[in-house]
Amino acid sequence: MLNSITANDLKVKGVSILDQITSEQNEAVITVRGKSKYVVLPMDEYNHLRECELEAALIESQNDIKNNNFKTGTIDEHLRRIENA
């Protein structure tokens, strides 16, 4: 994996290695004991992914409303539904 950084490299080289890798590619994978454990993204990329996630949630909610796939009621009724689920 070309964009992989060991935890030790990160410890030794610091944030500069993240800057170097994320300027070449959109992500850096940090490995711990040979296993991929974390992904570091530039903030712009993270914000874009978050925006896509929120847009998908909005579309899902709009579809639920359009298809009458929702419940109304009091807080107590909602809590009872959750407890009995």
C-alpha positions as CSV (number, residue, x, y, z in Angstrom):
1,M,0.0,0.0,0.0
2,L,1.7,3.2,-1.2
3,N,-0.1,5.5,1.1
4,S,0.7,3.5,4.2
5,I,2.6,4.9,7.2
6,T,3.7,2.9,10.2
7,A,2.8,4.3,13.6
8,N,6.5,4.5,14.3
9,D,7.1,6.6,11.1
10,L,4.4,9.0,12.3
11,K,6.0,9.2,15.7
12,V,9.5,9.9,14.3
13,K,8.5,12.1,11.3
14,G,5.4,13.8,12.7
15,V,2.7,15.6,10.8
16,S,5.1,16.4,7.9
17,I,4.8,12.8,6.7
18,L,1.0,13.1,6.7
19,D,1.3,16.4,4.7
20,Q,3.6,14.7,2.2
21,I,1.4,11.6,1.6
22,T,-1.9,13.5,1.6
23,S,-0.5,16.0,-0.9
24,E,0.3,13.1,-3.3
25,Q,-2.9,11.1,-2.6
26,N,-6.1,11.9,-0.8
27,E,-5.5,9.7,2.2
28,A,-2.9,8.2,4.4
29,V,-3.4,4.8,6.1
30,I,-1.6,4.4,9.5
31,T,-0.6,0.9,10.3
32,V,-0.1,-0.5,13.8
33,R,1.8,-3.8,14.1
34,G,1.4,-4.4,10.3
35,K,-2.4,-3.9,10.3
36,S,-4.3,-0.9,8.8
37,K,-5.8,1.0,11.8
38,Y,-6.5,4.6,10.9
39,V,-7.1,6.7,7.9
40,V,-6.1,10.4,7.7
41,L,-7.7,12.7,5.1
42,P,-7.2,16.3,4.3
43,M,-9.9,18.4,5.8
44,D,-11.4,19.3,2.4
45,E,-11.8,15.6,1.6
46,Y,-13.3,14.9,5.0
47,N,-15.8,17.7,4.6
48,H,-16.7,16.5,1.1
49,L,-17.4,12.9,2.5
50,R,-19.4,14.3,5.4
51,E,-21.5,16.4,3.0
52,C,-22.2,13.3,0.9
53,E,-23.2,11.4,4.0
54,L,-25.5,14.2,5.1
55,E,-27.0,14.5,1.6
56,A,-27.7,10.8,1.5
57,A,-29.4,11.0,5.0
58,L,-31.5,13.9,3.8
59,I,-32.6,12.0,0.7
60,E,-33.5,8.9,2.8
61,S,-35.6,11.1,5.2
62,Q,-37.4,12.8,2.3
63,N,-38.2,9.4,0.8
64,D,-39.5,8.1,4.2
65,I,-41.8,11.2,4.4
66,K,-42.9,10.7,0.8
67,N,-43.7,7.0,1.4
68,N,-45.4,7.7,4.8
69,N,-42.7,5.6,6.5
70,F,-42.6,7.4,9.8
71,K,-44.5,7.5,13.1
72,T,-46.0,10.3,15.1
73,G,-46.7,10.4,18.8
74,T,-45.6,11.6,22.2
75,I,-42.2,11.2,23.7
76,D,-43.6,8.5,26.1
77,E,-45.0,6.5,23.1
78,H,-41.7,6.8,21.4
79,L,-39.8,5.5,24.4
80,R,-42.2,2.6,24.8
81,R,-41.6,1.7,21.1
82,I,-37.9,1.7,21.7
83,E,-38.1,-0.3,24.9
84,N,-40.3,-2.9,23.3
85,A,-38.1,-3.2,20.1
